[in-house]
Amino acid sequence: MLGDGLNSGWGWWLCLLLYGSGLLLAMWTAPWRKILSQRLLQHLFLGATVLLIGLWQMRAGLSPGLSIHILGATLVTLMFGWALGVVAMSLALLAMVLVGHLGWEAYPVRGLLMILIPVLVSYGHHLLIRRLLPKNFFVYLLGTVFLGAGLSVAAMALATALLYSLANVYSLQQLSYEYLVFLPLMMLSEAMINGMLMTGLMANYPNLIRTFGAKNYIDGH
């Protein structure tokens, strides 16, 4: 079982408070009626959750609580919105706990670092790009998807290093040499995987992406 390195203390309670509040808000504001009324959307949501589980199985383990793998936060956030993105990733994380790859005590820590922070960064970045730049297919693909994916994993890594150093789990020097040194690789791989998957969806099923309107981004209206 992969431990998390932060299983007690003020850091754990902070993660529980922040992630728990974010998850409750996401479940309260998620468009459940739309999900329940559209079978295709249900299949897409469940398929994205299974995809996340598969991506998270392919990880490179470092010290306890530190690992490198594809998040997929930008993909599910742009597909479904931030609320359903949080729910989908939380279900995938729950599956990791149930199969024994993660302990229950690590759930709120991973929930905050792997789910809530990357999702909010991805969605906030999307809103900023939509407001400041023209509605264009390539602006959405390169600016929102590729750049957003890189920023989401960077936010996760920096938040992990900050939390673990403040909680005295690892020294900042150890985190720099064992974890943050891989940040450029993490950002590039996250951007590429999310970008390739989203490109396929944009080309074939643009109307299924909640934050992407084919009429707006392709026709420029």
Salt bridges, closest charged atoms under 4 A:
ASP4 OD1 - ARG110 NE 2.40
